[in-house]
Amino acid sequence: MSDGRARRARSGPAHGFTLVELLVALAVFAAMAAIAQAALTAVVQARAALDLRGAAVDATARALAMIERDLRAVMARPVRADLGARLPALLAGEGGLELSTLGRGGAGDASAARLERIAYRLGEGRLERLRWPAPDRADGTRPERAPLLDGVVALRWRFLAFDGRWHPRWPPAGAGQPLSALPRAAELTLEHERLGRLQRLVELPEQAP
């Protein structure tokens, strides 16, 4: 009996985790889980923000490419509007743009190209593209409207005349130019809620009226 008691005394008392140790371990585990959850949430939010920005970049690139395409295919051709009014080949001001342009087929394929009247309008943060079925429209003709880009804060234009001067609208006020007159170049400044300020400078084709 004495030998057994001596061996138990040498081996020390047997015990498990105390309640305090369990609580400390649970607190550490909870803190690590909270940190991991916060990090995962941050990664998911960053990925979502990148996806939204990427989508905005793609949509903006497509919109600018379409505007540039229409500008490069502009034609020095005035049109007849409602009530017989005559509109310049290119008309711009207050953020909007309207122009006569070659449609599908473009300037390099005259056999497939057709003259169109196109306009760009900004309203409530959305840029729209308008297209009339014929350049000379009858009274009450409604254009086809297509949303082009959301999140647009502002849209501004400048036009470079052949005398080297810039104008915020076209035709320039008091210039006395014919309705078929076109600028040498057009500068577009677009402010987007996600992408900030973007600018494009487009050289227009030089044409005889």
C-alpha positions as a Python dict, from the first residue, in 0.01 Angstrom:
ca = {
    (1, 'M'): (0, 0, 0),
    (2, 'S'): (279, 238, 87),
    (3, 'D'): (445, 177, -253),
    (4, 'G'): (120, 262, -442),
    (5, 'R'): (69, 583, -251),
    (6, 'A'): (431, 681, -319),
    (7, 'R'): (391, 625, -696),
    (8, 'R'): (69, 836, -707),
    (9, 'A'): (242, 1113, -515),
    (10, 'R'): (536, 1116, -756),
    (11, 'S'): (313, 1126, -1068),
    (12, 'G'): (125, 1437, -942),
    (13, 'P'): (-248, 1503, -935),
    (14, 'A'): (-442, 1427, -1259),
    (15, 'H'): (-668, 1715, -1385),
    (16, 'G'): (-828, 1859, -1708),
    (17, 'F'): (-897, 2220, -1821),
    (18, 'T'): (-1039, 2451, -1564),
    (19, 'L'): (-1342, 2671, -1638),
    (20, 'V'): (-1122, 2980, -1656),
    (21, 'E'): (-893, 2817, -1914),
    (22, 'L'): (-1193, 2716, -2126),
    (23, 'L'): (-1333, 3068, -2115),
    (24, 'V'): (-996, 3214, -2217),
    (25, 'A'): (-966, 2968, -2505),
    (26, 'L'): (-1320, 3048, -2621),
    (27, 'A'): (-1247, 3422, -2605),
    (28, 'V'): (-930, 3381, -2811),
    (29, 'F'): (-1112, 3165, -3066),
    (30, 'A'): (-1398, 3418, -3090),
    (31, 'A'): (-1153, 3705, -3143),
    (32, 'M'): (-970, 3515, -3417),
    (33, 'A'): (-1300, 3425, -3584),
    (34, 'A'): (-1412, 3790, -3575),
    (35, 'I'): (-1081, 3901, -3731),
    (36, 'A'): (-1110, 3636, -4000),
    (37, 'Q'): (-1472, 3733, -4070),
    (38, 'A'): (-1379, 4100, -4099),
    (39, 'A'): (-1094, 4018, -4336),
    (40, 'L'): (-1319, 3799, -4550),
    (41, 'T'): (-1587, 4071, -4561),
    (42, 'A'): (-1326, 4327, -4666),
    (43, 'V'): (-1203, 4096, -4944),
    (44, 'V'): (-1559, 4036, -5068),
    (45, 'Q'): (-1639, 4408, -5063),
    (46, 'A'): (-1315, 4492, -5244),
    (47, 'R'): (-1391, 4229, -5508),
    (48, 'A'): (-1744, 4365, -5553),
    (49, 'A'): (-1609, 4720, -5587),
    (50, 'L'): (-1356, 4603, -5846),
    (51, 'D'): (-1629, 4421, -6038),
    (52, 'L'): (-1846, 4735, -6040),
    (53, 'R'): (-1555, 4949, -6151),
    (54, 'G'): (-1464, 4701, -6422),
    (55, 'A'): (-1822, 4701, -6548),
    (56, 'A'): (-1823, 5082, -6548),
    (57, 'V'): (-1493, 5090, -6739),
    (58, 'D'): (-1627, 4850, -7004),
    (59, 'A'): (-1956, 5038, -7045),
    (60, 'T'): (-1780, 5374, -7063),
    (61, 'A'): (-1532, 5247, -7320),
    (62, 'R'): (-1816, 5117, -7539),
    (63, 'A'): (-2006, 5447, -7508),
    (64, 'L'): (-1703, 5659, -7596),
    (65, 'A'): (-1617, 5432, -7888),
    (66, 'M'): (-1970, 5474, -8026),
    (67, 'I'): (-1955, 5854, -7991),
    (68, 'E'): (-1614, 5864, -8160),
    (69, 'R'): (-1739, 5643, -8442),
    (70, 'D'): (-2034, 5874, -8508),
    (71, 'L'): (-1813, 6182, -8499),
    (72, 'R'): (-1561, 6033, -8740),
    (73, 'A'): (-1845, 5950, -8981),
    (74, 'V'): (-2011, 6296, -8960),
    (75, 'M'): (-2146, 6434, -9287),
    (76, 'A'): (-2179, 6798, -9391),
    (77, 'R'): (-2551, 6754, -9449),
    (78, 'P'): (-2813, 6979, -9281),
    (79, 'V'): (-3152, 6820, -9217),
    (80, 'R'): (-3515, 6922, -9205),
    (81, 'A'): (-3675, 6900, -8861),
    (82, 'D'): (-4032, 6946, -8740),
    (83, 'L'): (-4240, 7220, -8904),
    (84, 'G'): (-3985, 7252, -9184),
    (85, 'A'): (-3707, 7397, -8966),
    (86, 'R'): (-3351, 7344, -9089),
    (87, 'L'): (-3091, 7204, -8852),
    (88, 'P'): (-2711, 7226, -8898),
    (89, 'A'): (-2514, 6919, -8995),
    (90, 'L'): (-2373, 6925, -8641),
    (91, 'L'): (-2558, 7089, -8353),
    (92, 'A'): (-2425, 7092, -7997),
    (93, 'G'): (-2481, 7281, -7673),
    (94, 'E'): (-2588, 7233, -7310),
    (95, 'G'): (-2439, 6883, -7298),
    (96, 'G'): (-2627, 6750, -7601),
    (97, 'L'): (-2502, 6663, -7946),
    (98, 'E'): (-2691, 6601, -8272),
    (99, 'L'): (-2529, 6525, -8605),
    (100, 'S'): (-2573, 6377, -8950),
    (101, 'T'): (-2362, 6067, -8984),
    (102, 'L'): (-2312, 5757, -9193),
    (103, 'G'): (-2474, 5455, -9037),
    (104, 'R'): (-2379, 5091, -9069),
    (105, 'G'): (-2103, 5045, -9319),
    (106, 'G'): (-1929, 5372, -9230),
    (107, 'A'): (-1743, 5617, -9443),
    (108, 'G'): (-1518, 5347, -9589),
    (109, 'D'): (-1806, 5142, -9732),
    (110, 'A'): (-2033, 5371, -9928),
    (111, 'S'): (-2233, 5082, -10073),
    (112, 'A'): (-2352, 4972, -9726),
    (113, 'A'): (-2361, 5314, -9560),
    (114, 'R'): (-2672, 5521, -9515),
    (115, 'L'): (-2724, 5870, -9385),
    (116, 'E'): (-2864, 5888, -9031),
    (117, 'R'): (-2943, 6155, -8779),
    (118, 'I'): (-2803, 6073, -8438),
    (119, 'A'): (-2824, 6259, -8108),
    (120, 'Y'): (-2678, 6215, -7760),
    (121, 'R'): (-2872, 6342, -7459),
    (122, 'L'): (-2791, 6343, -7086),
    (123, 'G'): (-3068, 6327, -6828),
    (124, 'E'): (-3079, 6214, -6464),
    (125, 'G'): (-2733, 6061, -6481),
    (126, 'R'): (-2802, 5856, -6793),
    (127, 'L'): (-2655, 5917, -7137),
    (128, 'E'): (-2887, 5814, -7419),
    (129, 'R'): (-2838, 5772, -7791),
    (130, 'L'): (-3122, 5878, -8018),
    (131, 'R'): (-3162, 5773, -8379),
    (132, 'W'): (-3415, 5897, -8632),
    (133, 'P'): (-3525, 5651, -8901),
    (134, 'A'): (-3460, 5914, -9169),
    (135, 'P'): (-3239, 6226, -9154),
    (136, 'D'): (-3522, 6455, -9269),
    (137, 'R'): (-3799, 6388, -9023),
    (138, 'A'): (-4166, 6457, -9066),
    (139, 'D'): (-4372, 6639, -8806),
    (140, 'G'): (-4411, 6431, -8491),
    (141, 'T'): (-4146, 6173, -8585),
    (142, 'R'): (-4018, 6000, -8274),
    (143, 'P'): (-3655, 5885, -8249),
    (144, 'E'): (-3543, 5545, -8134),
    (145, 'R'): (-3394, 5583, -7785),
    (146, 'A'): (-3126, 5354, -7643),
    (147, 'P'): (-2961, 5388, -7299),
    (148, 'L'): (-2588, 5420, -7347),
    (149, 'L'): (-2425, 5483, -7010),
    (150, 'D'): (-2537, 5528, -6648),
    (151, 'G'): (-2360, 5720, -6374),
    (152, 'V'): (-2276, 6023, -6588),
    (153, 'V'): (-2247, 6337, -6374),
    (154, 'A'): (-2171, 6589, -6650),
    (155, 'L'): (-2108, 6602, -7023),
    (156, 'R'): (-1936, 6896, -7192),
    (157, 'W'): (-1824, 6967, -7547),
    (158, 'R'): (-1573, 7194, -7716),
    (159, 'F'): (-1524, 7239, -8087),
    (160, 'L'): (-1217, 7356, -8273),
    (161, 'A'): (-1294, 7574, -8574),
    (162, 'F'): (-1063, 7593, -8873),
    (163, 'D'): (-949, 7939, -8759),
    (164, 'G'): (-790, 7776, -8452),
    (165, 'R'): (-1045, 7896, -8195),
    (166, 'W'): (-1234, 7674, -7952),
    (167, 'H'): (-1611, 7709, -7903),
    (168, 'P'): (-1833, 7558, -7630),
    (169, 'R'): (-2117, 7504, -7878),
    (170, 'W'): (-2165, 7447, -8249),
    (171, 'P'): (-2236, 7634, -8468),
    (172, 'P'): (-2053, 7916, -8288),
    (173, 'A'): (-2272, 8203, -8180),
    (174, 'G'): (-2270, 8488, -8431),
    (175, 'A'): (-2027, 8315, -8665),
    (176, 'G'): (-2258, 8329, -8964),
    (177, 'Q'): (-2140, 7993, -9092),
    (178, 'P'): (-2348, 7782, -9332),
    (179, 'L'): (-2554, 7500, -9185),
    (180, 'S'): (-2321, 7250, -9349),
    (181, 'A'): (-2010, 7384, -9173),
    (182, 'L'): (-1826, 7134, -8954),
    (183, 'P'): (-1556, 7192, -8691),
    (184, 'R'): (-1205, 7064, -8732),
    (185, 'A'): (-1218, 6862, -8409),
    (186, 'A'): (-1448, 6788, -8117),
    (187, 'E'): (-1344, 6748, -7753),
    (188, 'L'): (-1567, 6555, -7515),
    (189, 'T'): (-1535, 6581, -7136),
    (190, 'L'): (-1735, 6321, -6944),
    (191, 'E'): (-1752, 6306, -6564),
    (192, 'H'): (-1848, 5965, -6428),
    (193, 'E'): (-1944, 5893, -6068),
    (194, 'R'): (-1700, 5599, -6046),
    (195, 'L'): (-1431, 5683, -6299),
    (196, 'G'): (-1396, 6058, -6256),
    (197, 'R'): (-1322, 6287, -6548),
    (198, 'L'): (-1255, 6142, -6893),
    (199, 'Q'): (-1164, 6335, -7208),
    (200, 'R'): (-1159, 6244, -7573),
    (201, 'L'): (-1037, 6454, -7864),
    (202, 'V'): (-1170, 6346, -8202),
    (203, 'E'): (-1054, 6485, -8534),
    (204, 'L'): (-1344, 6521, -8775),
    (205, 'P'): (-1318, 6447, -9147),
    (206, 'E'): (-1270, 6758, -9358),
    (207, 'Q'): (-1547, 6783, -9613),
    (208, 'A'): (-1669, 7025, -9873),
    (209, 'P'): (-2015, 7162, -9788),
}
